Amino acid sequence: MSAAPRLDAAFAALADPTRRAILVRLVEGEATVGELAEPFAISQPAVSRHLKVLEGAGLIERRVDGTKRPCRLAPAALTELDAYLAMLRKALETNYQRLDQLLASPTFATKQKDETT
């Protein structure tokens, strides 16, 4: 899967508050579907569907442990998201720096002064 579809899948998965809450729980460590379902007022099958979306987006991994399939955060799950957001932050910083330079320029100050008189 190329970068754009992976990012789309990750952002779509993160758009749901239940899935974000599941990820927050997994920050504490591995958990089974039953453990993840406990705090929610939804069925265990519904939690399983959320987990399938998170797994498809590459945000979590599951392993087989007998009859259980514990879930955990994928080690590199947020690397691509972080890189994307870092690119956006850098672009914003560049734009703000250009704006600061423009506002500090003598030409801009003179033009503003002329318009107010």
N, CA and C of each residue as an Amber inpcrd file, in Angstrom:
protein
   351
   0.8520000  -1.1700000   0.0000000   0.0000000   0.0000000   0.0000000
   0.8970000   1.2320000   0.0000000   0.6320000   2.1920000  -0.8790000
   1.4480000   3.4060000  -0.9270000   1.0590000   4.3420000   0.2080000
   1.7890000   5.4330000   0.3160000   1.6260000   6.3380000   1.4550000
   0.2300000   6.9480000   1.5420000  -0.3170000   7.4330000   0.4370000
  -1.6100000   8.1170000   0.4860000  -2.7370000   7.2100000   0.9970000
  -2.9000000   6.0020000   0.4690000  -3.9630000   5.1380000   1.0160000
  -3.7460000   4.7670000   2.4840000  -2.4840000   4.5970000   2.8880000
  -2.2100000   4.2900000   4.3050000  -2.5980000   5.4620000   5.1900000
  -2.2550000   6.6690000   4.7610000  -2.6300000   7.8570000   5.5250000
  -4.1450000   7.9970000   5.5820000  -4.8000000   7.7860000   4.4460000
  -6.2690000   7.8670000   4.4050000  -6.8840000   6.8710000   5.3800000
  -6.3850000   5.6410000   5.3740000  -6.9130000   4.6020000   6.2660000
  -6.6620000   4.9650000   7.7270000  -5.4830000   5.4960000   8.0250000
  -5.1540000   5.8650000   9.4080000  -6.0330000   7.0150000   9.8850000
  -6.1830000   8.0470000   9.0650000  -7.0230000   9.1810000   9.4670000
  -8.4860000   8.7690000   9.5840000  -8.9540000   7.9140000   8.6880000
 -10.3320000   7.4210000   8.7830000 -10.5290000   6.6250000  10.0730000
  -9.5470000   5.7950000  10.4130000  -9.6370000   5.0120000  11.6510000
  -9.6340000   5.9320000  12.8660000  -8.8250000   6.9760000  12.8350000
  -8.7230000   7.8980000  13.9620000  -9.9110000   8.8440000  14.0710000
 -10.7420000   8.8860000  13.0460000 -11.9030000   9.7790000  13.0740000
 -12.9610000   9.3290000  14.0730000 -12.9270000   8.0760000  14.4630000
 -13.9400000   7.5420000  15.3740000 -13.4680000   7.6350000  16.8250000
 -14.2660000   8.2250000  17.7190000 -13.8410000   8.3700000  19.1140000
 -13.6440000   7.0370000  19.8410000 -14.4110000   6.0220000  19.4950000
 -14.2330000   4.7090000  20.1300000 -12.8800000   4.1270000  19.7550000
 -12.4990000   4.2530000  18.4960000 -11.2000000   3.7270000  18.0640000
 -10.0540000   4.4970000  18.7100000 -10.2230000   5.8200000  18.8510000
  -9.1760000   6.5920000  19.5380000  -9.0730000   6.1570000  21.0000000
 -10.2010000   5.8920000  21.6430000 -10.1960000   5.4320000  23.0400000
  -9.5200000   4.0660000  23.1510000  -9.7540000   3.2040000  22.1850000
  -9.0950000   1.8910000  22.1800000  -7.5850000   2.0680000  22.0870000
  -7.1360000   2.9630000  21.2200000  -5.6960000   3.2110000  21.0950000
  -5.1160000   3.7490000  22.3980000  -5.8530000   4.6430000  23.0540000
  -5.3810000   5.1810000  24.3320000  -5.2360000   4.0460000  25.3440000
  -6.1890000   3.1290000  25.3590000  -6.0980000   1.9790000  26.2720000
  -4.8840000   1.1150000  25.9430000  -4.6030000   0.9380000  24.6610000
  -3.4800000   0.1030000  24.2540000  -2.1230000   0.7430000  24.5620000
  -2.1040000   2.0270000  24.8630000  -0.8720000   2.6740000  25.3040000
  -0.3930000   2.0160000  26.6020000  -1.3360000   1.5470000  27.4150000
  -1.0140000   0.8860000  28.6790000  -0.4160000  -0.5040000  28.4570000
  -0.6610000  -1.0880000  27.2990000  -0.1370000  -2.4200000  26.9990000
  -1.1680000  -3.2780000  26.2870000  -0.7550000  -4.4680000  25.9690000
  -1.5820000  -5.4370000  25.2520000  -2.9020000  -5.6930000  25.9700000
  -3.9500000  -5.9750000  25.1860000  -5.2520000  -6.2890000  25.7680000
  -6.0370000  -7.1740000  24.8080000  -6.9000000  -8.0000000  25.3780000
  -7.7830000  -8.8440000  24.5640000  -9.0270000  -8.0470000  24.1840000
  -9.7960000  -8.5820000  23.2640000 -11.0330000  -7.9300000  22.8330000
 -11.9530000  -7.7310000  24.0340000 -12.0720000  -8.7520000  24.8710000
 -12.9270000  -8.6490000  26.0530000 -12.4880000  -7.5340000  26.9860000
 -11.1910000  -7.4260000  27.2040000 -10.6690000  -6.3550000  28.0640000
 -10.9130000  -4.9880000  27.4460000 -10.7640000  -4.9020000  26.1330000
 -10.9810000  -3.6190000  25.4570000 -12.4550000  -3.2300000  25.4420000
 -13.3510000  -4.2210000  25.4380000 -14.7870000  -3.9560000  25.3680000
 -15.3610000  -3.4910000  26.7060000 -14.6950000  -3.8370000  27.8220000
 -15.2340000  -3.5510000  29.1580000 -15.7380000  -2.1330000  29.3730000
 -14.9670000  -1.0970000  29.0530000 -15.4350000   0.2580000  29.3890000
 -16.4890000   0.8310000  28.4370000 -16.7950000   0.1210000  27.3640000
 -17.7160000   0.6660000  26.3620000 -19.1220000   0.0990000  26.5030000
 -20.0870000   0.9000000  26.1400000 -21.4810000   0.4650000  26.1570000
 -21.8630000  -0.1060000  24.7940000 -20.9320000  -0.8450000  24.1970000
 -21.1950000  -1.5020000  22.9190000 -20.8120000  -2.9670000  23.0560000
 -21.2670000  -3.7650000  22.1280000 -21.0250000  -5.2030000  22.2070000
 -19.5750000  -5.5490000  21.8720000 -19.1770000  -6.7340000  22.2770000
 -17.8320000  -7.2190000  21.9570000 -17.6510000  -7.3560000  20.4450000
 -18.6750000  -7.8350000  19.6980000 -18.5150000  -7.8640000  18.2390000
 -18.3020000  -6.4750000  17.6270000 -18.9370000  -5.4660000  18.2180000
 -18.7350000  -4.0940000  17.7150000 -17.2970000  -3.6510000  17.9620000
 -16.7540000  -3.9830000  19.1330000 -15.3510000  -3.6630000  19.4240000
 -14.4510000  -4.4140000  18.4450000 -14.7850000  -5.6600000  18.1490000
 -13.9940000  -6.4330000  17.1800000 -13.9810000  -5.7650000  15.8120000
 -15.1030000  -5.1840000  15.4160000 -15.1480000  -4.4760000  14.1220000
 -14.2400000  -3.2380000  14.1550000 -14.2400000  -2.5290000  15.2890000
 -13.3440000  -1.3740000  15.4320000 -11.8830000  -1.8320000  15.3560000
 -11.5820000  -2.9440000  15.9900000 -10.2150000  -3.4640000  15.9590000
  -9.7990000  -3.8420000  14.5440000 -10.7320000  -4.3770000  13.7830000
 -10.4330000  -4.7410000  12.3970000 -10.0560000  -3.4930000  11.5860000
 -10.7660000  -2.3980000  11.8180000 -10.4580000  -1.1450000  11.1280000
  -9.0710000  -0.6480000  11.5460000  -8.7920000  -0.6720000  12.8560000
  -7.4920000  -0.2240000  13.3480000  -6.3600000  -1.0900000  12.8050000
  -6.6030000  -2.3950000  12.7450000  -5.5940000  -3.3110000  12.2090000
  -5.3910000  -3.0680000  10.7140000  -6.4780000  -2.8730000   9.9890000
  -6.3780000  -2.5930000   8.5540000  -5.6330000  -1.3040000   8.2520000
  -5.7240000  -0.3540000   9.1780000  -5.0220000   0.9240000   9.0110000
  -3.5720000   0.8350000   9.4730000  -3.1800000  -0.3230000  10.0080000
  -1.8090000  -0.5100000  10.4570000  -1.5060000   0.1220000  11.8080000
  -2.5530000   0.4680000  12.5630000  -2.3470000   1.1230000  13.8520000
  -2.1770000   0.1350000  15.0020000  -2.7150000  -1.0730000  14.8370000
  -2.5440000  -2.1070000  15.8600000  -2.1170000  -3.4070000  15.2070000
  -1.6380000  -4.3060000  16.0400000  -1.2850000  -5.6650000  15.6060000
  -1.9620000  -6.6330000  16.5660000  -2.2420000  -7.8140000  16.0630000
  -2.7880000  -8.8760000  16.9180000  -1.8550000 -10.0700000  16.8230000
  -1.7770000 -10.8210000  17.9190000  -1.0010000 -12.0510000  17.8950000
  -1.8820000 -13.1680000  18.4350000  -1.5430000 -14.3700000  18.0940000
  -2.2940000 -15.5370000  18.5560000  -1.6610000 -16.0540000  19.8350000
  -2.4920000 -16.2030000  20.8640000  -2.0460000 -16.7420000  22.1530000
  -3.0920000 -17.7690000  22.5910000  -2.9730000 -18.9740000  22.0600000
  -3.9910000 -19.9990000  22.3160000  -5.2950000 -19.6050000  21.6500000
  -6.3420000 -19.4460000  22.4540000  -7.6420000 -19.0430000  21.9070000
  -7.8090000 -17.5250000  21.9240000  -6.8580000 -16.8270000  22.4860000
  -6.9370000 -15.3630000  22.5710000  -6.1420000 -14.7300000  21.4360000
  -6.5470000 -13.5070000  21.0870000  -5.8010000 -12.7230000  20.0930000
  -5.5490000 -11.3310000  20.6580000  -4.5900000 -11.2170000  21.5690000
  -4.3140000  -9.9150000  22.1790000  -3.8970000  -8.8760000  21.1330000
  -4.2830000  -7.6520000  21.3980000  -3.9600000  -6.5310000  20.5150000
  -2.9250000  -5.6480000  21.1830000  -2.1320000  -4.9880000  20.3560000
  -1.1630000  -4.0160000  20.8570000  -0.9570000  -2.9630000  19.7770000
  -0.4260000  -1.8360000  20.1900000  -0.1070000  -0.8010000  19.2140000
   0.9810000  -1.3180000  18.2800000   0.8660000  -1.0040000  17.0160000
   1.9050000  -1.3660000  16.0520000   3.1070000  -0.4560000  16.3030000
   4.3150000  -1.0320000  16.3610000   5.5020000  -0.2290000  16.7030000
   5.6960000   1.0210000  15.8440000   5.4910000   0.9130000  14.5640000
   5.7130000   2.0660000  13.6770000   4.3980000   2.6960000  13.2290000
   3.3400000   2.4720000  13.9980000   1.9990000   2.8910000  13.5910000
   1.8910000   4.3800000  13.2870000   2.5230000   5.1850000  14.0850000
   2.3390000   6.6260000  13.9300000   3.4710000   7.3100000  13.1770000
   4.4510000   6.5430000  12.7290000   5.5970000   7.1290000  12.0480000
   5.1890000   7.9010000  10.7990000   4.3820000   7.2850000   9.9680000
   3.9620000   7.9440000   8.7320000   3.0490000   9.1310000   9.0120000
   2.1410000   8.9840000   9.9820000   1.2780000  10.1030000  10.3670000
   2.1160000  11.2570000  10.9070000   3.0860000  10.9350000  11.7330000
   3.9410000  11.9630000  12.3120000   4.7300000  12.6890000  11.2280000
   5.2380000  11.9540000  10.2530000   5.9850000  12.5720000   9.1480000
   5.0790000  13.5090000   8.3480000   3.8510000  13.0900000   8.1070000
   2.8870000  13.9160000   7.3740000   2.5900000  15.2000000   8.1500000
   2.3210000  15.0590000   9.4430000   2.0210000  16.2260000  10.2710000
   3.2350000  17.1380000  10.4120000   4.4310000  16.5670000  10.4630000
   5.6450000  17.3700000  10.5320000   5.8090000  18.2020000   9.2610000
   5.4830000  17.6200000   8.1160000   5.5480000  18.3610000   6.8550000
   4.5790000  19.5410000   6.8900000   3.3660000  19.3200000   7.4170000
   2.3930000  20.4120000   7.5100000   2.8640000  21.4890000   8.4890000
   3.4270000  21.0680000   9.6360000   3.9390000  22.0340000  10.6100000
   5.0520000  22.8860000   9.9970000   5.9290000  22.2480000   9.2460000
   7.0370000  22.9750000   8.6140000   6.4990000  23.9890000   7.6050000
   5.5080000  23.5990000   6.8250000   4.9140000  24.5170000   5.8510000
   4.2690000  25.7120000   6.5530000   3.5710000  25.4590000   7.6470000
   2.9530000  26.5540000   8.4010000   4.0050000  27.4860000   8.9810000
   5.0670000  26.9130000   9.5420000   6.1410000  27.7320000  10.1040000
   6.7740000  28.6070000   9.0300000   6.9850000  28.0350000   7.8460000
   7.5530000  28.7980000   6.7310000   6.6270000  29.9510000   6.3540000
   5.3320000  29.6700000   6.2810000   4.3650000  30.7220000   5.9390000
   4.3490000  31.8210000   7.0000000   4.3960000  31.4630000   8.2750000
   4.4100000  32.4550000   9.3440000   5.6950000  33.2850000   9.3140000
   6.8200000  32.6470000   8.9990000   8.0740000  33.3870000   8.9060000
   8.0130000  34.4100000   7.7770000   7.4270000  33.9990000   6.6350000
   7.2840000  34.9410000   5.5100000   6.3720000  36.0960000   5.8840000
   5.3010000  35.7930000   6.6040000   4.3790000  36.8380000   7.0380000
   5.0810000  37.7870000   8.0080000   5.8410000  37.2320000   8.9570000
   6.5870000  38.0730000   9.8990000   7.5590000  38.9870000   9.1540000
   8.2480000  38.4460000   8.1470000   9.1930000  39.2450000   7.3620000
   8.4620000  40.3540000   6.6160000   7.3090000  40.0240000   6.0520000
   6.5270000  41.0210000   5.3190000   6.0660000  42.1280000   6.2610000
   5.5430000  41.7570000   7.4090000   5.0430000  42.7540000   8.3560000
   6.1580000  43.6230000   8.9220000   7.3660000  43.0760000   9.0080000
   8.5020000  43.8240000   9.5420000   9.2160000  44.6580000   8.4780000
   8.8670000  44.4650000   7.2230000   9.5870000  45.1780000   6.1520000
   9.2240000  46.6590000   6.1470000  10.2070000  47.4980000   5.8190000
   9.9410000  48.9440000   5.7690000   8.8850000  49.3000000   4.7240000
   8.8510000  48.5980000   3.6230000   7.8680000  48.8580000   2.5650000
   6.4570000  48.6680000   3.0930000   6.2290000  47.5930000   3.8210000
   4.9010000  47.3130000   4.3710000   4.5250000  48.3710000   5.3950000
   5.4590000  48.7390000   6.2650000   5.1910000  49.7470000   7.2900000
   4.8400000  51.0780000   6.6540000   5.5660000  51.4850000   5.6030000
   5.2930000  52.7410000   4.9030000   3.9210000  52.6960000   4.2550000
   3.5990000  51.5680000   3.6190000   2.3090000  51.4390000   2.9450000
   1.1660000  51.5260000   3.9550000   1.3250000  50.9040000   5.1120000
   0.2950000  50.9520000   6.1490000   0.1230000  52.3750000   6.6690000
   1.2500000  53.0720000   6.8280000   1.2020000  54.4490000   7.3120000
   0.4830000  55.3500000   6.3150000   0.7670000  55.1680000   5.0120000
   0.1400000  55.9580000   3.9560000  -1.3600000  55.7210000   3.9010000
  -1.7890000  54.4760000   4.1430000  -3.2160000  54.1570000   4.0650000
  -4.0020000  54.7120000   5.2310000  -3.3590000  54.9770000   6.3420000
  -4.0820000  55.4930000   7.5080000  -4.1460000  57.0180000   7.5020000
  -3.3720000  57.6540000   6.6450000  -3.4160000  59.1280000   6.6250000
  -4.2670000  59.6500000   5.5240000
